[in-house]
Amino acid sequence: MKQKRTQGMAVITLLISLVIAAIIVYVAITLYTGGTDQTIKTPIERGKGVQCLSQIRRIETSLQIYRIDHGQYPSSLDGLEDLSKDEFFCPVTGSPYQYDPVTGQVTCPDHNR
C-alpha cells in the first residue's frame, strides 16, 4: 500500500516540475522576442529598429542645439546644417522622417517608439 502512494507522489512531483519548466521557458521566450504581440521580431529586426531610433535621437539632439542657438526649432529639417540630407531618412526602409516644428519631435512612419 505504501509503495502505490510513493509512485503517485513521484508522478505528481514530475508533473509539477514540468509545469514549472514550461512557465520558465514561456517567460524566457516572451522576454527574448520582445513581448507577446502578434508579430514576433527577430533580433535582427529589433536591431534595425534600434538603428532607426538612434538616428532619430541624433537628429533630435541637433534640433535641441539649434533651438538653444536660435531660440526656436527650424521650420524644416533642412535647417540643420550639421547633418547631411541622407540622415533625414530611415536607414532601414528609406522613408523620410516626419518632423513637427512646434514640438521638435521627429518620428519614423515605419518604426514606432
N, C-alpha and C positions, 0 to 999 in steps of 0.2 A: 504494500500500500504506500509506503514511504517513497519507493522508487518511482511510482507514477507521478507523485507530487513534484519530485525533483525534475523529472523530464518536462512537466508542464511549466515549471518556473524557468527552465532553460529556454524554452520556446518563447515565452513572454519576454525574457531578457533579450533574446536575439531580435525580436520584433521592435522593442523599444530602441535598441541600438541602431537598427536600420532606419527607423523614423528620425532619430537624431541626426544620423549621417545625411539623410535626404534633405533635412532642413538646412544643414550646413552647406551642402552643395548648392541648394537653391539660392541662399544668401550670397554665396561666392559668385555665382553666375550673374545674379542681379547687379552686384557691385561692379563686376568686370565689364558687363555690357552697357553700363551707364543708366540703368533703370529698367522699368517694366513697360516702357512704351512699346507700341506695336512694331516699330522698326528697330531691329537690333543693329547697332552700329559696331563695326569692326574697329579695332584700334587705329587702323589707317584712316578710316573715315573721320573718327574723332580727332585725329592729328591734323587733318585738313581743315576742320572747323577751327581748331586752335590756331592754325596758321593765319586764317582769315581774321579771327578776333585779335590776334597780335598786331596785325597790320592796322586794324581799326583803332587800337589803343595808341599806336604811333601817330596816326592822323589826329586823334583827339588831343594828344599831348601837344602836337604842333598847333592845334586850334587854341589851346589854353595859352600858349606862349604868344600867339597872335593877339589874343584878347587882352593880355597884360600890356603888350606894346601899344595897341591901337585903341583900347577901351571898348571894343565890341568885336563880335565874331565877323569873319569875312562873309560877303554875300554869297559866295560860292567857294568850293574847294580850290578853284583856280587861283584864289588869292594867297594861297600858301606857297611861298617861293622856295622853301627849304625841302619840299618833296617833289618828286618827279610825277608827271601825269600818269605813269603806269601804276603808281601806288594808290590811285583813286578807284581801282577796280579790284574785285575779289581775285586773289591769286589762284583760287581753285576753279571757279566757274567763269571768270572773266566778266561777271556782271558789274555794272557801275554801282558804287556805294551811294546810298541815299543820305542826304545831308539836310539838317534843319538849321538854318542860320540863326534862328531865335534862341534855341537851346544849346547849339553847338554839338548836338548828338549826330553820330554817324552810325548807320546801320547797313547791314548786308541783307538784301532781299532773300538770299539763299541760306544763310546761317543765322539762326536766332540766338540771342544771348541766353 
